[in-house]
Amino acid sequence: MLAAKERFPNLADFGTADFVRGRSRAVEALWLAVQWAFVSSWLPGSAHRRALLRLFGATIGAGVVIKPGVRVKFPWRLEIGDHSWIGEDAWIDNLAPVAIGRDCCLSQGAYLCTGSHDWKSRTFDLITKGIRVEDGAWIAAKAVVAPGVVVGEGAVLVLGSVATRDLAPWGIYRGNPAERIAERRAEILASSPTEPRPILEAAEMDVV
């Protein structure tokens, strides 16, 4: 029978020497201070948040709304398209690149996770995989997107759900792990405010 120290991961030997952080430790420390003081703070407004993220290397489109409490691990690995919304307390934990398309919504407390660990490794080795959220997608409040996931165009991940694999375009997903429960009809979004909208099934309306 293996001794306890052989059965468990040896976390004392964990290391990130092979992980490329993308910036110096000094720049990373400066970003943490700036983020705490201005980006994650209670101060209202998006303009200063957009400007600071760009200053630290993020690609931020026009009209992006960034609410108080937002956290970004590495701004130099973040891309957000035009007119997307990042809600209060959203956490973009981007050890690997995260690309968010245009007209996307990350609601309050949404979590994009790009890092994990190799549970088969004695040293609990770090694993990173990027995330892509395509145009028009919605990550609802408290929902989680796992490493390596692609959220397809127009897809919806509903309240508190966990996406562990790719979400197909225009699907509505719920649960842990998230399963497709309905279709988000593109023609509804395309109709003008004066046009009658199609009657939705109950499952399509009760998504958040």
N, C-alpha and C positions, 0 to 999 in steps of 0.2 A: 504493500500500500504506500502511495506517495505521501511524503511529509507535507504538512500544510503549506510550507513555503514553496513547494514544488507544484502544488495543486492550483495555486492562485497566481494571477499576473504579478510580475515583479515590477511594480510601479517605480521603484527607486531607480531602475535602469531606463525608464522612459526618457526619450530625447527627441528634439526636433531639429537636429543638426542638418538633416537633409531637406528640411522644409524651407522654401524660398519665400520670404515675407514680402518682398517687393520694394521695400524701403528700409532705410537704416533704423536702428533702434531709437535714435534721437528724433527722427521724423515721426515715428510711431508714438513716442511719448508725447510729442507736441500735439499730435492729433487727439490723443486721449484727453489732454487738458482743454483743447479747443472744443471738442465734442461736449465735454461735461459742462463747460461754461456757456456755450451758445447753441449747440445743435440739440442736445438732449434736454436743455433747460426749459423752464416754463415760459420763456419769452415768446410772445406771439409772432406770427409772420413767417413766410417762406423765403423771402428774398435773401436774407442773410444766411440761411441754411443752404440754399442753392449755391451761393457765392463761396462759402467755406468748403463745401464738398468739392466744387470745381477746383478751388485753390489746392486741395490735396489730391487732385488727380482724377476725380470722378467725372464721367460724362453725363451731364444733366440737361435734358431738353427744355424747350420753352414751356412756361406755364405750369411746371411741376409744383405740386402742393406738398409740403413737408411739415407735418405737425410736431408740436412739442413731444419730447420723450423718445424720439426716434434714435436708435443706435445703429451705427455702421461700423463693422470691424475694420475693414480696409477700404477707404474711399477710392483708392487707386484701382480697385477691382470691382467697381460698380458702374453700371450704365443704366440710365432711366430715360425712357422716351418722352416725347412731348405730352403735356397735359395729364400725366399720371398723378395719382394721389398716394401719399404714404401717411397712414394714420397714426394717431397717438400711440406711443409705446411699441410701435413695430420694431422688430429686431432683424436686421440684415447681417447675419453672422457669416460674412463672406471671406473665409480663408481661401476659397477658390472664387473665380469670377461669377458674378451675378448680373444677368442682363434682364431688365424689365422693359417691356415694350411701351408703346404709346397708349394712352387712354386706359391704363391699368389702374386697379385699386387694390392696395394693401390696407385692410381695415385695422382697427385698433388691436394691438397685441399680436398681430400676425408674426410668425417666426419663419425665416428662411435659413435653413441649417445646411451648411456645406461641408461640415466636418464630422467625422466619426472615428472609431478605433477598430483595429483588427482584434476581435475577441479571441482568435486562435493564437495570437502572438503572446509570448511570455512578457514582452516589453510593451504590449498594448499600443502597437504602432499607430500613428496618425494616418487617417485616410481622408482625402479631400476630393470632392467632385462639385463642379459648378452647377448652377441652377439657371434656367431660362424661363421667364414668364412672358408669353407672347402677347401681342397687341389685344387690348380689350378684355383681358382676363381679370377676374376678381378673386382675391384671396380674402375671405371674410374674417371677422374678428376671431382671434385666438386660434386660427388655423395654422397648421405646420406643414412646410414643404421640406422633404428630406433631400439629402445630397444626391445630385445627379438627375433630379426630376426636371422634365420639361412640361410646363403648364401650357396647353395648347391655346391657340387663338380663341378668345371669347369664352373660355372655360370658367366655371365657377367652383371653388372649393368652399363649402359652406361652413358655418359657425363651428369652431372647435374640431374640425376634421383634420386628418393626417394623410397627406399624399406621400406614399412611399414608392410610387411608380408613375410614369408619364400619364398626364390627363389629356384625353383626346380633345381636339377643338370642339367648342360649343357644347360640351357635356357639362352637366351639373353633378357634382360629386359630394357624397356625404359619408361620414363614419371614419372608423379607425380599424384597418386601413380604408381609405376612401374608395367607395364603389359608385359607379355611375347610376343615378336614379332618374334622370330625366334629360331632356334636350333643351338647351337655351336657343331658341329659334332666332337665327340671324335676321329673318324678315321682320320680326317684331321691332328690333332695333332700327331697322332701315325705314320703317314707316314714319310718316310725319305726324306731329302732334294732332293735326286735324283729321287724320285718317282713323277709321275704326280699327282697333287692335283685335287680333284673334283672341278667342276665349281660351284661357289656359287651363290645363288640367290641375287638379289640386296639388299634385307632387311638384309641379313646376312653380307654383306660387309659394309654397312653404319651404323655402330653401335657406332662410336665415332665421 
